[in-house]
Amino acid sequence: MFKNKPSAILFDLDGTIADSALDLSASLNYLLDVAGRDEIDPSLIRNMVGQGARALIVKGFTHTGETPNDQEIDALLDQYLKYYLDNIADKTVLFPGVLDLIKKLTAEKIPLAVCTNKNIVLTHALLEEMNINHYFSAVSCGDSFPFRKPDPRHLIATCELMKAGTDNAIMVGDSINDITPAKAANFLSVGVTFGYSKIPMSELGADIVIDHFDDFITAINSFTPQT
């Protein structure tokens, strides 16, 4: 399958494995509506995702008016987490080709992990709802460690959880928060073009850019490192 078998493959979650933008948008707009704010078009919320729920709330409320203080954000976060958890997979689907790829990689006994800035409770709930949690030997989240992406230690610590080496590891994601730590940790970085990054993936410096998960294995095998 691979000319050089990866030691581990880490996947971001939102915007990479799961197209969760509509459920994330509905949850944020629920908060905005309750607060008497204007709702935000889901196409704009897509670009606000990637740094966790708290950051999404701050971005959403700042976009529609005054930014809440820390105490207000804490209260909003509690509301958001309850609403989102209750509706976590109403409209969320896996991106095309990702399940087939994960099954192929599993058959080849390549260690797989999720490495996301989503919190632990939401991440495990979503993986279970999508029925893919059993494919991953580790799941690390925004609140798993004292650090998180784009800190490269998030990727390295995830490999440690997997008991997998980092010398030939791959990070797959849709944003600068995935590509930057991958490069810093000396992982091969694979960027997907269909995710939620406001900046086009072609401009983020990923080693490999793919438009569909069907292209993943061929792209890895065709990659020649620059010297």
N, C-alpha and C positions, 0 to 999 in steps of 0.2 A: 504493500500500500504506500508506504513512505520510503524514500531512498535513505533517509536518516530519521529513524523513529524518534518522535518527541518524547522527552522525559516526563512532560506534563503539559496539558492544555487547559488554560484558565479562560473562562467566559464571563464577560460582563452579563448582566441580566436585562434590565430595561433598555430597549433599543438595540439589543444584540440577539438574545435568545427570544425574548418575549416582546411582542408589540402591545405594550400596556398603556400607550398614550391616552386612549379614550377613557380608561378607568382612572388614571391619574388626573386627567383633566376634569372628569366628573367630580372627583373628590375635592379638588381645589375650588372648583366653581360652586360646590355645595357650601364651602366655608365662606366664600365671597358673597354668596346670596344671603346667607344667614347674617352676615355682617353689614348687609345693605350696600355692598359694593357691586359694580358692574361685573358680569361674568367675562371671561377671556376666551377668545376663540381657541379651540383645541390645537389648531395649527401653530399658534404662538406658544402654547404651553409645552408642546413637544420639545422646543428649544430651551426650556427652563429645567428640564429633567437631568439628573445625573449626579447631583451632590447630596441626595437624601431628601427626606420629607421636610425637614426644618428649612432647608435652603429653598425648596420649592415654594413653601408658604411665604417666606420673606420676599422672594421674587414676585410672586403673584400679588401680594398686598402692596408692594412698592409700585408695581405696574399700574395699580388701580387707585392709588392715593397715598396717604401717609403710611409710613412703615411702622408696624406695631413695635412696642417695647418688648424686652425680653420676657417679662411676666405674661404679657398678652400672647406672645408667640408660644409660650409653654401651654397655655390654655387652648390655643388654636391647634397646636400639635396633637393634643389629646383628642380633640374633636375629629381631626383629620384621620388619625390612626384608627379610631373606632369606625368611622364611615367607610374608609378604604378597606379595612379588614372585612367588613360586612359585604363589600361589593367587589372584592379584589380581582375576580376573574369574570365579571359580567360580560365584558367586551374584549378581554385580552386573549390574544391568540399567539401561537408560536410562529416565528418567521418561517417562510417557505424554505424547506430543505434542511432545517436545523435538526429535526428529530431523526431523519435518515442519517445525517452525519454523525450525530451522537451515538446512534446504534452501531454504526460502522467502527467508530473509534473504540467503543466499549468491546466489540468483538475482537479487536486487535489488542485488547488489554492495555490501552493507553490511559493513564490516570487523568481523570477529568475533575474540574472544580468550577464552582461559581465564585467569582470575586466581584462583589458589588458594593456600592455605597448605600444601598437600601438597608433598612434595619433588619435585625435577625428575625423578629416575629413575622414581619411582612414577607420577607424573602422565603422563609420555610412554608408559609401559608400559600404563597403563589406557586412555588415548586410542587407542592402537594396537589393543588388544584389543577395544575397542568399535567400532573402524573409523570413528572420527570425527575423527581428528587432522588430516586434510587440509582440514577446513572452517575451521580457525583460522589467521589470519595471524600470531598471536603466542600464546605460552603462557608465562605467568609464574608462578613457584612460590614457596613459602616460603623457598627458598634461592637465588632468582634475584638478589636484591639484598640490601644490608645492612639492609633494612627489609621488613616484610610487613604485610598487613592485621592490625589495623585502621588502620595508617598509610596515609593517603590517597596518599602518594607511590607506593605499590605500584600503584594504579590509574593514576596519571598516567604513571609509567614504562612501564606496559603499553601505553598509548596511544602513547607515543614509539616503542616497538618496532614498533607497527603503522603508524607514520607517519600517525596519525590525530589529528584535533583533539579537544579535550576540551569544547568549547563546547556540543555537543549529544550528549554521550556518555551511555550508560546502563550501570548496574551491576545485574546480576541475581544475587540470592543468597538464602540461607535463614537467615542469622543476623545478629547484631549486628555481627560482624566484616565483613560486607558493607555493611550499611546505614550504619553510622557513617562509614566512609571515603568512601562515595559522597556523603554529605551534605557532608562536609568539603571534598571536591574539586569540589563543585557539579555532580556527575553526577545524572541522574535515577535514583532508586533504585527497583528493582522487587523486592519480596519474595515468595517462594513459600511457601505454607502447608504444603507436604508434606515439608519438609526436616527437619533435625535439631536445630533450636533448642529449648532447654528453655523459653525465653520465647516465648509465642505471637507470630507475626509481626505480628498486629494491634496489639501493644504496642510494637513496635520503631521506629515512626515512619517506615516506608517511604512514599515518595510514592505508590506503587501496590502493591497486594497482589493476587496472583492465586492461584487454586486449581488451575489447569490451564494448560499452555502454549498450549492452543487459544484462551485468552482474551487472550494477550499483545498482539497487534497492536491489537485493539479497545480494550484498556485504555490503551495508549499514545496512541491517537488521541483517546480520550475525556478524557484528563487535562487539567485546567486548573490551572496553577500558582497557588498562593495568593500574594496580593500584600499 
